[in-house]
């Protein structure tokens, strides 16, 4: 039979004092996390948010972080494009 995994919504926030300076919203299914949207209001705050999110996802056992588009700042932080067939295989394994 086909298994169904629970979809969980997540937010990650970076605060500077009482000011929200960066954040992201995404969801996980199984061990796959997918970023939906993010923002940054201060220099380097988005990079801090991505680094902390990466650490938290690794600690939680995420097997794949789908960042969506391959924007330069994501690639600069270590994101990698993978062939579609490999992505689909990892997606299937993680869900």
C-alpha positions as CSV (number, residue, x, y, z in Angstrom):
1,X,0.0,0.0,0.0
2,X,0.8,3.6,-0.3
3,X,1.9,5.4,2.9
4,X,0.8,8.9,3.8
5,X,3.0,11.2,5.7
6,X,1.9,14.1,7.8
7,X,2.5,17.6,6.5
8,X,3.9,20.0,9.1
9,X,4.2,23.7,8.7
10,X,7.3,25.5,10.1
11,X,8.5,29.1,10.6
12,X,12.1,30.2,11.3
13,X,12.7,33.7,12.7
14,X,15.7,35.9,13.5
15,X,15.1,38.7,15.9
16,X,17.4,41.6,16.7
17,X,16.1,42.8,20.0
18,X,12.4,43.3,19.5
19,X,12.7,43.7,15.7
20,X,12.0,40.7,13.4
21,X,14.9,40.9,10.9
22,X,14.6,37.7,8.9
23,X,12.3,34.7,8.6
24,X,11.1,31.8,6.5
25,X,8.1,29.7,6.1
26,X,8.1,26.1,4.8
27,X,6.7,22.6,5.3
28,X,8.0,19.1,6.0
29,X,6.7,15.8,4.9
30,X,8.6,12.9,6.3
31,X,12.3,13.9,6.3
32,X,11.9,16.4,3.5
33,X,11.8,20.1,4.2
34,X,10.6,22.6,1.5
35,X,11.1,26.3,1.8
36,X,8.1,28.3,0.6
37,X,9.0,32.0,1.2
38,X,11.5,34.0,3.2
39,X,12.5,37.6,3.9
40,X,15.3,39.7,5.3
41,X,15.2,43.2,6.6
42,X,18.8,43.6,7.8
43,X,22.2,43.0,6.3
44,X,23.2,39.3,6.6
45,X,20.1,38.4,8.7
46,X,18.9,36.2,5.9
47,X,22.3,34.4,5.8
48,X,22.1,33.9,9.6
49,X,18.5,32.5,9.2
50,X,19.6,30.1,6.5
51,X,22.6,28.9,8.6
52,X,20.5,28.3,11.7
53,X,17.7,26.7,9.7
54,X,20.2,24.3,8.2
55,X,21.6,23.3,11.6
56,X,18.1,22.8,13.0
57,X,17.0,20.7,10.0
58,X,20.1,18.6,10.3
59,X,19.5,18.1,14.0
60,X,15.9,17.1,13.3
61,X,17.0,14.4,10.8
62,X,16.0,16.1,7.6
63,X,17.3,14.2,4.6
64,X,16.7,16.9,2.0
65,X,16.1,20.7,2.0
66,X,14.3,21.8,-1.1
67,X,15.3,25.5,-1.5
68,X,13.4,26.0,-4.7
69,X,15.1,28.3,-7.1
70,X,18.9,28.4,-7.3
71,X,19.5,32.0,-6.4
72,X,23.1,33.1,-6.1
73,X,23.0,33.7,-2.4
74,X,21.8,30.2,-1.8
75,X,24.6,28.7,-4.0
76,X,27.1,31.0,-2.2
77,X,26.0,29.4,1.1
78,X,26.5,25.8,-0.2
79,X,23.2,24.9,-1.9
80,X,23.6,22.5,-4.7
81,X,21.6,21.7,-7.8
82,X,21.0,18.0,-8.3
83,X,19.6,16.2,-11.4
84,X,15.8,15.8,-11.5
85,X,16.0,12.0,-11.4
86,X,18.2,12.2,-8.2
87,X,15.8,14.7,-6.6
88,X,12.8,12.6,-7.3
89,X,14.5,9.5,-5.9
90,X,15.5,11.4,-2.7
91,X,12.0,12.8,-2.5
92,X,10.4,9.4,-2.7
93,X,12.8,8.0,-0.1
94,X,12.2,10.8,2.4
95,X,8.4,10.8,2.2
